[in-house]
């Protein structure tokens, strides 16, 4: 895993397909630092934190989830200080915790080879968030503001966009994908998502499992991949 600097306020880790580890974002404010997504596991969190320490960046006091999926939230129990989740994300996590039994971990590993690989030498722990917000929350990290906005998405019903208006950067998680595990895209939800993306003011888009791209590249790619007119 590598830590890539976007500018003096923003960093992003590389993502990994093999163990289904998404890119984790890092935003440095004068008062607080914020991570985007907790990551797949305790080991994922620890590797990310060791890269932050190497770069002499303070550990994030806040970590916001882009959606409830395991590869973004199962590291939550191992993060520094506070986690934040949209109310629908929290509902998914609470449901998972309520239904959790002795076979849950094995079932998840059997469901997906990437999960099995990530959890070869460690065990799963699912927790809820410390701070739950509805639809949106604005954060002032000191010298940089962050807007976390719920959005319609073909991926999950709890997708959250993380917008940094001053830096013109958007973290979008996995919200441009279809639904797991078939990846079928609900075209109406995709249209709503594209409209939302077009409305927001940003230059750089950073997703969970993709290289960063410009807003124009992202929107054009989504229209093309989904057979929508340009
Ligand atoms: Zn996902």
Boltz pocket constraint, residues with backbone or C-beta under 6 A from the ligand:
constraints:
  - pocket:
      binder: B
      contacts: [[A, 67], [A, 69], [A, 155], [A, 174]]
      max_distance: 6.0
